[in-house]
Amino acid sequence: MAKGNIRKQEKRLRGRPKKSGEIYSVVSAKLTREVAEAVDAWATNQGVTRQEAVRRLVEQGLAAGDPARLVSRAVGCDFAF
């Protein structure tokens, strides 16, 4: 077998393909059943996935103003900024 005829195989990357142009951080959070159901309902109403709903809701919350004020209204929250 001639070496010139062997095609060099490209190394395949494992896992989910990266989205072009953006770098995402993975964040895990525990939600109460009620909050998860509310997020799911919001996602359904908006026609987006749960992940996209969480991203949008977090962005809206941050854009709304003072994070300390937002945390104090959170249900079951025992910490502050």
MDTraj code that builds the backbone (N, CA, C; nanometers):
import mdtraj as md
import numpy as np

residues = "MET ALA LYS GLY ASN ILE ARG LYS GLN GLU LYS ARG LEU ARG GLY ARG PRO LYS LYS SER GLY GLU ILE TYR SER VAL VAL SER ALA LYS LEU THR ARG GLU VAL ALA GLU ALA VAL ASP ALA TRP ALA THR ASN GLN GLY VAL THR ARG GLN GLU ALA VAL ARG ARG LEU VAL GLU GLN GLY LEU ALA ALA GLY ASP PRO ALA ARG LEU VAL SER ARG ALA VAL GLY CYS ASP PHE ALA PHE".split()
xyz = np.array([
    [0.0849, -0.1172, 0.0000],
    [0.0000, 0.0000, 0.0000],
    [0.0897, 0.1239, 0.0000],
    [0.0623, 0.2130, -0.0897],
    [0.1429, 0.3334, -0.1006],
    [0.0982, 0.4354, 0.0027],
    [0.1950, 0.4999, 0.0639],
    [0.1639, 0.5979, 0.1673],
    [0.0925, 0.7201, 0.1111],
    [0.1154, 0.7545, -0.0112],
    [0.0529, 0.8716, -0.0708],
    [-0.0963, 0.8551, -0.0895],
    [-0.1462, 0.7333, -0.0923],
    [-0.2888, 0.7100, -0.1136],
    [-0.3711, 0.7127, 0.0148],
    [-0.3056, 0.7115, 0.1279],
    [-0.3778, 0.7093, 0.2555],
    [-0.4167, 0.8514, 0.2914],
    [-0.5456, 0.8705, 0.3087],
    [-0.5938, 1.0017, 0.3501],
    [-0.5794, 1.0165, 0.5006],
    [-0.5323, 1.1294, 0.5374],
    [-0.5183, 1.1572, 0.6803],
    [-0.6567, 1.1865, 0.7374],
    [-0.6974, 1.1069, 0.8339],
    [-0.8296, 1.1266, 0.8935],
    [-0.8251, 1.2419, 0.9923],
    [-0.9258, 1.3278, 0.9824],
    [-0.9344, 1.4387, 1.0756],
    [-0.9812, 1.3886, 1.2110],
    [-0.9232, 1.4445, 1.3148],
    [-0.9619, 1.4069, 1.4497],
    [-1.1006, 1.4629, 1.4783],
    [-1.1922, 1.3776, 1.5171],
    [-1.3276, 1.4207, 1.5478],
    [-1.3354, 1.4696, 1.6912],
    [-1.4040, 1.5794, 1.7089],
    [-1.4231, 1.6345, 1.8417],
    [-1.5436, 1.5681, 1.9065],
    [-1.5356, 1.5470, 2.0352],
    [-1.6457, 1.4861, 2.1080],
    [-1.7372, 1.5931, 2.1651],
    [-1.8609, 1.5531, 2.1894],
    [-1.9555, 1.6417, 2.2546],
    [-2.0354, 1.7272, 2.1579],
    [-2.1119, 1.8143, 2.2157],
    [-2.2001, 1.9015, 2.1384],
    [-2.1172, 2.0044, 2.0609],
    [-2.1544, 2.0312, 1.9372],
    [-2.0813, 2.1325, 1.8612],
    [-2.0952, 2.2701, 1.9253],
    [-1.9895, 2.3479, 1.9182],
    [-1.9903, 2.4803, 1.9767],
    [-2.0698, 2.5763, 1.8892],
    [-2.1393, 2.6706, 1.9534],
    [-2.2097, 2.7738, 1.8794],
    [-2.1065, 2.8734, 1.8298],
    [-2.1208, 2.9130, 1.7061],
    [-2.0214, 3.0022, 1.6483],
    [-2.0327, 3.1426, 1.7064],
    [-1.9178, 3.1995, 1.7367],
    [-1.9113, 3.3388, 1.7769],
    [-1.9375, 3.3689, 1.9229],
    [-1.9855, 3.2740, 2.0014],
    [-2.0157, 3.3030, 2.1410],
    [-1.9580, 3.1958, 2.2318],
    [-1.9210, 3.2378, 2.3511],
    [-1.8712, 3.1450, 2.4522],
    [-1.9715, 3.1463, 2.5673],
    [-2.0185, 3.0294, 2.6054],
    [-2.1180, 3.0179, 2.7111],
    [-2.0564, 2.9553, 2.8353],
    [-2.0994, 2.9989, 2.9502],
    [-2.0651, 2.9356, 3.0764],
    [-2.1834, 2.8487, 3.1161],
    [-2.1535, 2.7310, 3.1665],
    [-2.2595, 2.6424, 3.2123],
    [-2.2861, 2.6732, 3.3589],
    [-2.4129, 2.6977, 3.3910],
    [-2.4534, 2.7297, 3.5270],
    [-2.5649, 2.6343, 3.5656],
    [-2.5518, 2.5746, 3.6821],
    [-2.6530, 2.4825, 3.7304],
    [-2.7245, 2.5466, 3.8489],
    [-2.8554, 2.5303, 3.8544],
    [-2.9329, 2.5891, 3.9642],
    [-3.0447, 2.4945, 4.0041],
    [-3.0756, 2.4939, 4.1316],
    [-3.1893, 2.4169, 4.1810],
    [-3.3076, 2.5115, 4.1938],
    [-3.4204, 2.4696, 4.1384],
    [-3.5427, 2.5498, 4.1445],
    [-3.6502, 2.4712, 4.2168],
    [-3.7353, 2.5432, 4.2882],
    [-3.8504, 2.4758, 4.3484],
    [-3.9422, 2.4301, 4.2356],
    [-4.0296, 2.3376, 4.2664],
    [-4.1230, 2.2874, 4.1651],
    [-4.2067, 2.4021, 4.1084],
    [-4.2503, 2.4916, 4.1962],
    [-4.3339, 2.6030, 4.1516],
    [-4.2598, 2.6948, 4.0558],
    [-4.1339, 2.7249, 4.0867],
    [-4.0545, 2.8125, 3.9999],
    [-4.0277, 2.7430, 3.8669],
    [-3.9936, 2.6138, 3.8710],
    [-3.9681, 2.5393, 3.7475],
    [-4.0926, 2.5354, 3.6595],
    [-4.2080, 2.5161, 3.7211],
    [-4.3333, 2.5149, 3.6446],
    [-4.3626, 2.6516, 3.5854],
    [-4.3321, 2.7575, 3.6600],
    [-4.3533, 2.8935, 3.6091],
    [-4.2591, 2.9226, 3.4921],
    [-4.1343, 2.8774, 3.5023],
    [-4.0385, 2.8956, 3.3929],
    [-4.0847, 2.8174, 3.2702],
    [-4.1295, 2.6948, 3.2912],
    [-4.1788, 2.6138, 3.1788],
    [-4.2998, 2.6776, 3.1117],
    [-4.3913, 2.7321, 3.1922],
    [-4.5090, 2.7988, 3.1360],
    [-4.4679, 2.9221, 3.0569],
    [-4.3740, 2.9981, 3.1101],
    [-4.3243, 3.1171, 3.0396],
    [-4.2581, 3.0770, 2.9084],
    [-4.1779, 2.9687, 2.9139],
    [-4.1093, 2.9208, 2.7931],
    [-4.2102, 2.8782, 2.6867],
    [-4.3137, 2.8069, 2.7278],
    [-4.4170, 2.7631, 2.6338],
    [-4.4874, 2.8830, 2.5720],
    [-4.5204, 2.9804, 2.6548],
    [-4.5869, 3.1012, 2.6073],
    [-4.5005, 3.1787, 2.5075],
    [-4.3688, 3.1784, 2.5296],
    [-4.2768, 3.2510, 2.4430],
    [-4.2312, 3.1669, 2.3226],
    [-4.2580, 3.0361, 2.3277],
    [-4.2166, 2.9482, 2.2185],
    [-4.0682, 2.9191, 2.2168],
    [-4.0081, 2.9102, 2.3364],
    [-3.8646, 2.8825, 2.3466],
    [-3.8423, 2.7630, 2.4391],
    [-3.7201, 2.7141, 2.4413],
    [-3.6849, 2.6037, 2.5306],
    [-3.6697, 2.6547, 2.6735],
    [-3.6652, 2.5619, 2.7672],
    [-3.6449, 2.5988, 2.9075],
    [-3.5118, 2.6720, 2.9245],
    [-3.4069, 2.6229, 2.8586],
    [-3.2753, 2.6858, 2.8699],
    [-3.2779, 2.8302, 2.8210],
    [-3.3425, 2.8514, 2.7071],
    [-3.3512, 2.9871, 2.6532],
    [-3.4371, 3.0748, 2.7430],
    [-3.5426, 3.0184, 2.8009],
    [-3.6277, 3.0938, 2.8927],
    [-3.5478, 3.1392, 3.0144],
    [-3.4691, 3.0503, 3.0714],
    [-3.3877, 3.0865, 3.1886],
    [-3.2902, 3.1969, 3.1505],
    [-3.2237, 3.1842, 3.0346],
    [-3.1309, 3.2896, 2.9907],
    [-3.2022, 3.4240, 2.9794],
    [-3.3176, 3.4252, 2.9137],
    [-3.3909, 3.5511, 2.8937],
    [-3.4401, 3.6089, 3.0247],
    [-3.4918, 3.5238, 3.1129],
    [-3.5431, 3.5726, 3.2408],
    [-3.4316, 3.6292, 3.3280],
    [-3.3155, 3.5661, 3.3267],
    [-3.2013, 3.6182, 3.4027],
    [-3.1591, 3.7527, 3.3453],
    [-3.1510, 3.7627, 3.2124],
    [-3.1142, 3.8903, 3.1502],
    [-3.2146, 3.9995, 3.1845],
    [-3.3434, 3.9668, 3.1820],
    [-3.4465, 4.0651, 3.2170],
    [-3.4342, 4.1078, 3.3629],
    [-3.4092, 4.0120, 3.4498],
    [-3.3937, 4.0441, 3.5917],
    [-3.2744, 4.1342, 3.6165],
    [-3.1640, 4.1072, 3.5490],
    [-3.0455, 4.1910, 3.5656],
    [-3.0671, 4.3300, 3.5075],
    [-3.1411, 4.3379, 3.3989],
    [-3.1670, 4.4668, 3.3363],
    [-3.2674, 4.5497, 3.4159],
    [-3.3439, 4.4850, 3.5036],
    [-3.4493, 4.5539, 3.5778],
    [-3.3951, 4.6496, 3.6831],
    [-3.2733, 4.6272, 3.7273],
    [-3.2206, 4.7207, 3.8257],
    [-3.1317, 4.6570, 3.9285],
    [-3.1428, 4.7042, 4.0492],
    [-3.0567, 4.6677, 4.1606],
    [-3.0707, 4.5195, 4.1962],
    [-2.9614, 4.4407, 4.1837],
    [-2.9695, 4.2975, 4.2159],
    [-3.0063, 4.2704, 4.3613],
    [-2.9650, 4.3551, 4.4543],
    [-2.9977, 4.3328, 4.5952],
    [-3.1478, 4.3423, 4.6177],
    [-3.2120, 4.4356, 4.5486],
    [-3.3572, 4.4502, 4.5595],
    [-3.4278, 4.3273, 4.5040],
    [-3.3758, 4.2733, 4.3940],
    [-3.4360, 4.1561, 4.3328],
    [-3.4212, 4.0333, 4.4221],
    [-3.3051, 4.0175, 4.4853],
    [-3.2819, 3.9016, 4.5713],
    [-3.3723, 3.9064, 4.6930],
    [-3.3957, 4.0238, 4.7475],
    [-3.4779, 4.0334, 4.8684],
    [-3.6217, 3.9907, 4.8422],
    [-3.6671, 3.9965, 4.7150],
    [-3.8017, 3.9541, 4.6820],
    [-3.8090, 3.8063, 4.6479],
    [-3.6945, 3.7389, 4.6332],
    [-3.6928, 3.5990, 4.5942],
    [-3.7513, 3.5115, 4.7049],
    [-3.8267, 3.4117, 4.6659],
    [-3.8900, 3.3223, 4.7619],
    [-3.7839, 3.2266, 4.8162],
    [-3.7745, 3.2179, 4.9485],
    [-3.6838, 3.1240, 5.0120],
    [-3.5381, 3.1624, 5.0018],
    [-3.5087, 3.2850, 4.9694],
    [-3.3707, 3.3284, 4.9538],
    [-3.3163, 3.3714, 5.0895],
    [-3.2028, 3.3140, 5.1300],
    [-3.1460, 3.3480, 5.2598],
    [-3.0075, 3.4084, 5.2458],
    [-2.9800, 3.4734, 5.1338],
    [-2.8520, 3.5396, 5.1148],
    [-2.8733, 3.6721, 5.0437],
    [-2.7752, 3.7576, 5.0493],
    [-2.7835, 3.8865, 4.9816],
    [-2.6498, 3.9170, 4.9178],
    [-2.6487, 4.0100, 4.8256],
    [-2.5251, 4.0496, 4.7596],
    [-2.4449, 4.1383, 4.8485],
])
top = md.Topology()
chain = top.add_chain()
for i, resn in enumerate(residues, 1):
    res = top.add_residue(resn, chain, resSeq=i)
    for name in ("N", "CA", "C"):
        top.add_atom(name, md.element.get_by_symbol(name[0]), res)
traj = md.Trajectory(xyz[None], top)
